[in-house]
């Protein structure tokens, strides 16, 4: 009786050890995959934030992307029309002519509408131009938050984000189209010295002319 019980006990111990080891390995694998998912989600969120900032900068700089509609139109033009049977040529000839005439008119309407929208957008000043004008009008340096608030009040129809304004200001500083100064922990921006001097001279001439 004892000899039969001993092998069974050893077999059960082996199964317990194997199940315990597999369970630990399973838990560790879950933890590893969960960490990878969390890292990927964080990376995706960061990319989405960067994408939003880049789109805002693209709009601020007045960069227009090539419309996808023109690609679909060109693809439609290149596709040959299917051949019809001779028996249906007389009956369907008039309808085919009407369709071929309507298609270019529809595309021309789309292109004219897109051209009108593009012209209206081009006539509107870009964020870079608005910031440069604002800096030229100021007597003292202004922070990015102050500039963003002022532009938001002056142009309520535009979405003026403080982060985009700060990035645009840094771009102007890099191109020597704006100057940056620091007071404590705060950063202030102003028009270049030459531009500011020119604005003061123009204002002085206007006052002299008005006085005379």
PAZAPA-4460 file (N, C-alpha, C; in steps of 0.05 Angstrom, whole numbers, plus 32768, in hexadecimal, padded with zeros to 4 digits):
% residues 212
    n_x    n_y    n_z   ca_x   ca_y   ca_z    c_x    c_y    c_z   seq   type   mol
   8010   7FE8   8000   8000   8000   8000   8011   8019   8000     1      X     A
   8026   801A   8010   8038   8031   8012   8047   8035   7FF8     2      X     A
   804F   801E   7FEA   805E   8021   7FD1   804D   802E   7FBC     3      X     A
   8033   8029   7FBB   8021   8035   7FA7   801D   8052   7FAD     4      X     A
   801B   8059   7FC6   8015   8074   7FCE   802D   8087   7FC8     5      X     A
   8046   807D   7FCC   805D   808D   7FC8   8060   8098   7FAC     6      X     A
   805E   8087   7F96   8060   8092   7F7B   804A   80A6   7F75     7      X     A
   8032   80A2   7F7F   801C   80B5   7F7B   8022   80D0   7F87     8      X     A
   802D   80CF   7F9F   8034   80E8   7FAD   8049   80F7   7F9E     9      X     A
   805E   80E9   7F94   8073   80F6   7F85   8068   8102   7F6B    10      X     A
   8056   80F4   7F5D   804A   80FE   7F44   803A   8117   7F49    11      X     A
   802B   8117   7F60   801B   812E   7F67   802D   8146   7F6D    12      X     A
   8043   8141   7F7A   8056   8156   7F81   8062   8162   7F67    13      X     A
   8068   8150   7F54   8073   815A   7F3A   805E   816C   7F2C    14      X     A
   8045   8163   7F2C   8030   8173   7F1F   802D   818E   7F2D    15      X     A
   802D   818E   7F47   802A   81A7   7F56   8041   81BA   7F50    16      X     A
   805A   81AF   7F4F   8071   81C0   7F49   806F   81CB   7F2C    17      X     A
   8066   81BB   7F19   8064   81C4   7EFE   804E   81D9   7EFB    18      X     A
   8037   81D4   7F07   8021   81E8   7F06   8029   8202   7F13    19      X     A
   8037   8200   7F2A   8040   8219   7F37   8054   8229   7F26    20      X     A
   8067   821A   7F19   807A   8228   7F08   806C   8234   7EEF    21      X     A
   8059   8226   7EE3   804B   8231   7ECC   803B   8249   7ED4    22      X     A
   802F   8248   7EEC   801F   825F   7EF5   8030   8278   7EF9    23      X     A
   8048   8274   7F05   805A   828B   7F09   8063   8296   7EEE    24      X     A
   8069   8285   7EDC   8072   828E   7EC1   805B   829D   7EB3    25      X     A
   8043   8293   7EB7   802C   82A0   7EAA   8028   82BD   7EB6    26      X     A
   802A   82BF   7ED0   8027   82D9   7EDD   803D   82ED   7ED4    27      X     A
   8056   82E3   7ED2   806C   82F4   7EC9   8067   82FD   7EAC    28      X     A
   805D   82EB   7E9B   8058   82F2   7E7F   8042   8307   7E7D    29      X     A
   802E   8304   7E8E   8018   8318   7E8E   8023   8333   7E96    30      X     A
   8034   8333   7EAB   8040   834D   7EB4   8051   835A   7E9E    31      X     A
   8060   8349   7E90   8071   8353   7E7A   8060   8360   7E64    32      X     A
   804B   8351   7E5B   803A   835B   7E46   802B   8374   7E4E    33      X     A
   8022   8374   7E68   8014   838C   7E71   8026   83A4   7E71    34      X     A
   803F   83A0   7E79   8053   83B7   7E78   8057   83C1   7E5C    35      X     A
   8059   83AE   7E49   805D   83B6   7E2D   8045   83C5   7E22    36      X     A
   802C   83BC   7E2A   8014   83CA   7E21   8013   83E6   7E2C    37      X     A
   801A   83E9   7E46   801A   8403   7E52   802E   8416   7E45    38      X     A
   8046   840A   7E3E   805B   841A   7E31   8051   8423   7E15    39      X     A
   8045   8411   7E06   803B   8417   7DEB   8024   842B   7DEC    40      X     A
   8013   8429   7E01   7FFD   843D   7E03   8008   8458   7E09    41      X     A
   801D   8459   7E1A   8029   8473   7E21   8036   847F   7E08    42      X     A
   8044   846E   7DF8   8051   8477   7DE0   803C   8481   7DCC    43      X     A
   8026   8473   7DCA   8010   847B   7DB7   8004   8496   7DC0    44      X     A
   8000   8499   7DDA   7FF5   84B3   7DE4   8008   84CA   7DDE    45      X     A
   8022   84C4   7DE1   8037   84D9   7DDB   8036   84E0   7DBE    46      X     A
   8034   84CC   7DAD   8033   84D1   7D90   801A   84E1   7D88    47      X     A
   8004   84DA   7D95   7FEB   84E9   7D8F   7FED   8506   7D98    48      X     A
   7FFA   850B   7DAF   7FFE   8527   7DB7   8010   8536   7DA4    49      X     A
   8026   8528   7D9C   8039   8535   7D89   802A   853B   7D6E    50      X     A
   8019   8528   7D66   800A   852C   7D4D   7FF8   8544   7D4F    51      X     A
   7FEB   8548   7D65   7FDA   855F   7D69   7FEA   8579   7D67    52      X     A
   8001   857A   7D74   8012   8592   7D74   801C   8597   7D58    53      X     A
   8024   8583   7D49   802F   8586   7D2E   8019   8590   7D1B    54      X     A
   8000   8585   7D1E   7FEA   858F   7D0D   7FE4   85AC   7D13    55      X     A
   7FE5   85B4   7D2D   7FE0   85D0   7D34   7FF6   85E2   7D28    56      X     A
   800F   85D8   7D2A   8025   85E8   7D1E   8023   85EA   7D00    57      X     A
   801A   85D4   7CF3   8016   85D4   7CD6   8001   85E9   7CCE    58      X     A
   7FEB   85EA   7CDE   7FD7   85FE   7CD8   7FE1   861A   7CDE    59      X     A
   7FF0   861D   7CF3   7FFB   8637   7CFA   800E   8642   7CE5    60      X     A
   801E   8630   7CD9   8031   8638   7CC5   8025   863B   7CA9    61      X     A
   800B   8635   7CA7   7FFD   8638   7C8D   8004   8622   7C79    62      X     A
   800D   860B   7C83   8013   85F5   7C70   7FFA   85E6   7C6A    63      X     A
   7FF4   85E2   7C50   7FDC   85D4   7C48   7FE4   85B9   7C3C    64      X     A
   7FD7   85A4   7C45   7FDC   8589   7C3A   7FCF   8585   7C20    65      X     A
   7FDA   8573   7C0F   7FCE   856D   7BF5   7FB4   855E   7BF9    66      X     A
   7F9D   8568   7BEF   7F83   855B   7BF4   7F83   8540   7BE7    67      X     A
   7F77   852D   7BF6   7F75   8511   7BEC   7F61   850F   7BD6    68      X     A
   7F4F   8523   7BD3   7F3B   8522   7BBF   7F46   8523   7BA3    69      X     A
   7F5C   8532   7B9F   7F68   8534   7B85   7F74   8519   7B7C    70      X     A
   7F7E   850A   7B8F   7F88   84EF   7B89   7F72   84DD   7B7F    71      X     A
   7F5B   84DE   7B8D   7F45   84CD   7B85   7F3A   84D5   7B6A    72      X     A
   7F3A   84F0   7B64   7F31   84F9   7B4A   7F43   84EF   7B34    73      X     A
   7F5E   84F1   7B38   7F70   84E8   7B23   7F6E   84CA   7B1E    74      X     A
   7F69   84BB   7B34   7F66   849E   7B32   7F4D   8498   7B22    75      X     A
   7F37   84A9   7B26   7F1E   84A4   7B18   7F22   84A9   7AFA    76      X     A
   7F32   84BE   7AF4   7F36   84C4   7AD8   7F45   84AE   7AC9    77      X     A
   7F58   84A2   7AD6   7F69   848E   7AC9   7F5B   8474   7AC5    78      X     A
   7F45   846E   7AD4   7F37   8454   7AD1   7F27   8454   7AB7    79      X     A
   7F2C   8442   7AA4   7F1D   8442   7A8B   7F00   8439   7A8F    80      X     A
   7EEE   8444   7A80   7ED2   843C   7A83   7ECD   8421   7A76    81      X     A
   7EBB   8411   7A81   7EB7   83F6   7A76   7EA9   83F8   7A5B    82      X     A
   7EAF   83E4   7A4A   7EA3   83E3   7A2F   7E87   83D9   7A31    83      X     A
   7E76   83E4   7A20   7E5A   83DB   7A1F   7E56   83CB   7A06    84      X     A
   7E41   83BB   7A07   7E3A   83AA   79EF   7E2F   83BC   79D9    85      X     A
   7E32   83B3   79C0   7E29   83C3   79AA   7E0B   83C6   79AA    86      X     A
   7DFD   83B2   79B5   7DE0   83B4   79B4   7DD5   83CB   79C5    87      X     A
   7DE4   83D2   79DB   7DDB   83E7   79EC   7DE7   8402   79E6    88      X     A
   7DF5   8405   79D0   7E03   841E   79CA   7DF0   8434   79C4    89      X     A
   7DDC   842F   79B4   7DC9   8443   79AC   7DB8   844D   79C4    90      X     A
   7DB0   843A   79D5   7D9F   8441   79EB   7DAF   844F   7A01    91      X     A
   7DC8   8447   7A06   7DD7   8453   7A1C   7DEA   8468   7A14    92      X     A
   7DEC   8470   79FA   7DFF   8484   79F1   7DFA   849F   79FD    93      X     A
   7DE0   84A8   79FF   7DD9   84C2   7A09   7DDF   84C3   7A27    94      X     A
   7DD8   84AE   7A36   7DDD   84AD   7A53   7DFA   84AE   7A59    95      X     A
   7E0B   84A1   7A49   7E28   84A1   7A4E   7E33   84BD   7A49    96      X     A
   7E29   84CC   7A35   7E32   84E7   7A30   7E2C   84F9   7A47    97      X     A
   7E13   84F6   7A52   7E0B   8507   7A69   7E1D   8502   7A81    98      X     A
   7E24   84E8   7A87   7E35   84E2   7A9D   7E51   84ED   7A9A    99      X     A
   7E5C   84EA   7A82   7E77   84F4   7A7D   7E78   8512   7A7F   100      X     A
   7E62   8520   7A78   7E61   853D   7A7B   7E5E   8546   7A98   101      X     A
   7E4E   8537   7AA7   7E49   853E   7AC3   7E61   853A   7AD5   102      X     A
   7E71   8525   7ACF   7E88   851F   7AE0   7E9D   8535   7AE1   103      X     A
   7EA6   8540   7AC9   7EB9   8556   7ACB   7EAD   856F   7AD9   104      X     A
   7E93   8574   7AD5   7E87   858B   7AE2   7E87   8588   7B00   105      X     A
   7E82   856F   7B09   7E82   856A   7B26   7E9E   856E   7B31   106      X     A
   7EB3   8563   7B23   7ECE   8567   7B2C   7ED7   8584   7B2C   107      X     A
   7ECE   8593   7B17   7ED4   85AF   7B16   7EC8   85BF   7B2D   108      X     A
   7EAF   85B7   7B34   7EA2   85C3   7B4B   7EB1   85BE   7B65   109      X     A
   7EBB   85A6   7B68   7ECA   859F   7B80   7EE4   85AF   7B81   110      X     A
   7EF2   85B1   7B6A   7F0C   85BF   7B69   7F08   85DC   7B6F   111      X     A
   7EF3   85E8   7B63   7EEE   8605   7B68   7EE7   860A   7B85   112      X     A
   7ED8   85F8   7B91   7ED1   85FC   7BAE   7EEA   85F9   7BBF   113      X     A
   7EFC   85E6   7BB8   7F15   85E3   7BC7   7F27   85FB   7BC3   114      X     A
   7F27   8605   7BAB   7F38   861D   7BA5   7F2E   8635   7BB4   115      X     A
   7F13   8638   7BB6   7F08   864F   7BC5   7F0F   864D   7BE2   116      X     A
   7F0C   8634   7BEE   7F13   8631   7C0A   7F30   8636   7C0F   117      X     A
   7F42   862D   7BFD   7F5E   8632   7C00   7F65   864F   7BFE   118      X     A
   7F57   865E   7BEC   7F5C   867B   7BEA   7F54   8689   7C03   119      X     A
   7F3D   8681   7C0F   7F34   868E   7C27   7F47   8689   7C3E   120      X     A
   7F52   8670   7C3F   7F65   8669   7C54   7F7F   8678   7C51   121      X     A
   7F88   867B   7C37   7FA1   8689   7C32   7F9F   86A7   7C39   122      X     A
   7F86   86B3   7C35   7F83   86CF   7C3C   7F84   86D4   7C5A   123      X     A
   7F7F   86BF   7C6A   7F80   86C2   7C87   7F9D   86C1   7C90   124      X     A
   7FA5   86D4   7CA1   7FC2   86D4   7CAA   7FC8   86BB   7CBA   125      X     A
   7FE1   86B2   7CB8   7FEA   869B   7CC7   7FF0   86A3   7CE4   126      X     A
   7FF3   868F   7CF5   7FFA   8694   7D11   8015   86A2   7D13   127      X     A
   8027   869B   7D02   8042   86A8   7D02   803F   86C6   7CFD   128      X     A
   802F   86CD   7CE9   802B   86E9   7CE3   801E   86F8   7CFA   129      X     A
   800A   86EB   7D06   7FFC   86F8   7D1C   800F   86FD   7D34   130      X     A
   8020   86E9   7D3A   8032   86EC   7D50   8047   8702   7D4A   131      X     A
   8051   8703   7D32   8065   8718   7D2B   8058   8734   7D2D   132      X     A
   803F   8736   7D23   8032   8750   7D25   802E   8758   7D42   133      X     A
   8025   8744   7D52   8020   874A   7D6F   8039   8753   7D7D   134      X     A
   804F   8745   7D78   8069   874D   7D84   8072   8769   7D7C   135      X     A
   806D   876F   7D62   8076   878A   7D58   8065   87A0   7D65   136      X     A
   804C   879A   7D6D   803B   87AE   7D79   8041   87B2   7D97   137      X     A
   804F   87A0   7DA4   8053   87A1   7DC0   806B   87B2   7DC7   138      X     A
   8069   87C1   7DDD   807F   87D1   7DE7   8091   87C1   7DF9   139      X     A
   8086   87AD   7E06   8096   879D   7E19   8094   877F   7E11   140      X     A
   80A7   876F   7E1A   80A6   8752   7E14   808D   8745   7E20   141      X     A
   8083   8731   7E13   806C   8722   7E1C   8072   8704   7E1D   142      X     A
   8064   86F7   7E30   8068   86DA   7E33   8056   86CC   7E1E   143      X     A
   805B   86B2   7E1A   804C   86A2   7E07   802E   86A1   7E0F   144      X     A
   8029   869F   7E29   800D   869E   7E33   7FFF   86B9   7E2D   145      X     A
   800D   86CF   7E32   8001   86EA   7E2C   7FFB   86ED   7E0F   146      X     A
   800E   86E5   7DFE   800A   86E7   7DE1   7FF3   86D5   7DD8   147      X     A
   7FF2   86BD   7DE3   7FDC   86AB   7DDB   7FC1   86B6   7DE4   148      X     A
   7FBF   86C1   7DFC   7FA6   86CD   7E05   7F9E   86E5   7DF4   149      X     A
   7FB1   86F6   7DED   7FAB   870D   7DDD   7FA1   8706   7DC1   150      X     A
   7FAF   86F2   7DB5   7FA6   86E9   7D9A   7F8B   86DB   7D9B   151      X     A
   7F86   86CC   7DB1   7F6D   86BF   7DB4   7F56   86D3   7DB6   152      X     A
   7F5A   86EA   7DC4   7F46   86FE   7DC6   7F42   870D   7DAC   153      X     A
   7F58   8712   7D9E   7F57   8721   7D85   7F4C   8711   7D6E   154      X     A
   7F50   86F6   7D6F   7F47   86E4   7D5A   7F38   86CC   7D67   155      X     A
   7F1F   86D1   7D71   7F11   86BB   7D7E   7F09   86A4   7D6C   156      X     A
   7F09   86A9   7D52   7F01   8694   7D3F   7F18   8680   7D3B   157      X     A
   7F30   8686   7D45   7F47   8674   7D41   7F4D   8666   7D5B   158      X     A
   7F56   864D   7D58   7F5E   863E   7D70   7F7C   8643   7D75   159      X     A
   7F81   8656   7D87   7F9D   865E   7D8E   7FA5   8650   7DA7   160      X     A
   7FB6   863B   7DA4   7FBF   862B   7DBB   7FD9   8636   7DC6   161      X     A
   7FDC   8638   7DE0   7FF4   8644   7DEC   800D   8634   7DE5   162      X     A
   800A   8619   7DE3   8021   8608   7DDD   802B   860E   7DC0   163      X     A
   8018   8611   7DAE   801F   8616   7D92   802C   8632   7D8F   164      X     A
   8021   8645   7D9E   802C   8660   7D9E   8049   8660   7DA8   165      X     A
   804E   8650   7DBD   8069   864F   7DC8   807D   8642   7DB4   166      X     A
   8074   862D   7DA7   8085   8620   7D92   808A   8633   7D7B   167      X     A
   8075   8642   7D73   8079   8655   7D5D   808C   866B   7D65   168      X     A
   808A   8675   7D7D   809C   868A   7D87   80B9   8680   7D87   169      X     A
   80BD   8667   7D90   80D9   865C   7D8F   80E3   865A   7D73   170      X     A
   80D1   8654   7D60   80D9   8653   7D44   80E1   866E   7D39   171      X     A
   80D2   8683   7D42   80D9   869E   7D3A   80F4   86A7   7D46   172      X     A
   80F9   869F   7D5F   8112   86A5   7D6C   8129   8698   7D5C   173      X     A
   8125   867F   7D54   813A   8671   7D45   8140   867E   7D2B   174      X     A
   812C   868B   7D1F   812F   8699   7D05   8137   86B7   7D09   175      X     A
   813C   86BF   7D22   8143   86DB   7D28   812C   86EE   7D21   176      X     A
   8114   86E4   7D22   80FD   86F5   7D1D   80EF   86FC   7D37   177      X     A
   80FA   86F4   7D4D   80F0   86FB   7D68   8107   86F8   7D7B   178      X     A
   8105   8706   7D92   8119   8704   7DA7   810D   86F9   7DC0   179      X     A
   811D   86E9   7DCE   8114   86DD   7DE7   8125   86E7   7DFE   180      X     A
   8117   86EE   7E14   8124   86F7   7E2D   8119   86E7   7E44   181      X     A
   8128   86E6   7E59   8120   86D6   7E71   8121   86E7   7E8A   182      X     A
   810C   86E7   7E99   810A   86F5   7EB2   8102   86E1   7EC8   183      X     A
   8116   86D8   7ED7   8112   86C3   7EEA   810D   86A9   7EDC   184      X     A
   80F6   869C   7EE1   80EF   8684   7ED4   80DD   8688   7EBC   185      X     A
   80D4   86A1   7EB8   80C2   86A8   7EA2   80D1   86AF   7E89   186      X     A
   80C6   86A8   7E72   80D2   86AE   7E57   80C0   86C1   7E49   187      X     A
   80CC   86D7   7E3E   80BD   86EB   7E30   80C8   86EE   7E14   188      X     A
   80B6   86F7   7E02   80BD   86F9   7DE6   80B7   8716   7DDC   189      X     A
   80C6   8720   7DCA   80C2   873A   7DBF   80CC   873B   7DA2   190      X     A
   80C4   8750   7D94   80CD   8753   7D78   80EB   8759   7D77   191      X     A
   80F8   8752   7D61   8115   8759   7D5F   811A   8777   7D62   192      X     A
   8131   877E   7D6C   8138   8799   7D72   8135   87AB   7D59   193      X     A
   813E   87A2   7D42   813C   87B2   7D2A   811F   87B7   7D22   194      X     A
   810E   87A2   7D25   80F2   87A5   7D1E   80E4   87B8   7D31   195      X     A
   80EA   87B5   7D4B   80DE   87C6   7D5F   80E6   87E3   7D5B   196      X     A
   8100   87E8   7D54   8109   8803   7D4F   80FC   880F   7D37   197      X     A
   80F8   87FF   7D22   80EA   8808   7D0A   80CD   8810   7D10   198      X     A
   80BF   8800   7D22   80A4   8806   7D29   80A2   8820   7D39   199      X     A
   80B5   8825   7D4B   80B6   883D   7D5B   80BA   8856   7D49   200      X     A
   80CC   8853   7D35   80D1   886A   7D23   80B8   8870   7D12   201      X     A
   80AB   885B   7D09   8093   885F   7CF9   807D   886D   7D09   202      X     A
   807B   8865   7D23   8067   8871   7D34   806E   888E   7D3A   203      X     A
   8088   8894   7D3E   8090   88B0   7D43   808B   88C1   7D2A   204      X     A
   808F   88B7   7D12   808A   88C6   7CFA   806D   88CC   7CF6   205      X     A
   805C   88B8   7CFE   803F   88BC   7CFC   8036   88D1   7D0F   206      X     A
   8041   88D2   7D27   8039   88E7   7D3B   8042   8902   7D31   207      X     A
   805B   8904   7D26   8065   891E   7D1C   8053   8928   7D05   208      X     A
   804B   8916   7CF3   803B   891E   7CDC   8020   8928   7CE6   209      X     A
   8015   891A   7CFA   7FFB   8922   7D04   7FFC   893D   7D12   210      X     A
   8013   8942   7D20   8016   895B   7D2E   8019   8973   7D1C   211      X     A
   8028   896F   7D05   802B   8984   7CF2   8011   8989   7CE3   212      X     A
***
